């Protein structure tokens, strides 16, 4: 049974997301490889640490799309230092 509300698409080859968030009054940027996309969000593979949490609001620029606010839906550890995160695009 399919749980997704929107069809997932493969991103352009080597498409990246720039994720901007705030921590301790500093703006921090994290770059990740887009794994898949839909009209409502995307999943991104990140290396290193994941300094944000589920339900945290971030600003994201995915591939050729304009920047928009989004929420971190889930975080999955693939292996040490590699994570896959789910992003839901916000309405604002």
CORJO-V286906 format. One record per backbone hydrogen bond with DSSP energy under -0.5 kcal/mol. NH is the residue of the N-H (numbers start at 0). CO is the residue of the C=O. Records with the same first field share a line. If there is no record, write none. Layout:
BEGIN
NH = CO + CO
END
This chain:
BEGIN
8 = 36
14 = 11
16 = 31
17 = 60
18 = 16 + 29
19 = 17 + 58
20 = 27
22 = 25
25 = 22
27 = 20 + 25
29 = 18
31 = 16
32 = 44
33 = 14
34 = 42
35 = 42
36 = 8
37 = 40
41 = 86
42 = 35
43 = 84
44 = 32
45 = 43 + 82
47 = 80
50 = 48
54 = 71
55 = 52
57 = 69
58 = 19
59 = 57 + 67
60 = 17
61 = 59
62 = 15 + 60
64 = 61
67 = 59
69 = 57
70 = 87
71 = 55
72 = 70 + 85
73 = 85
75 = 83
77 = 75 + 81
78 = 81
81 = 78
82 = 45
83 = 75
84 = 43
85 = 73
86 = 41
87 = 70
88 = 39 + 86
89 = 68
END
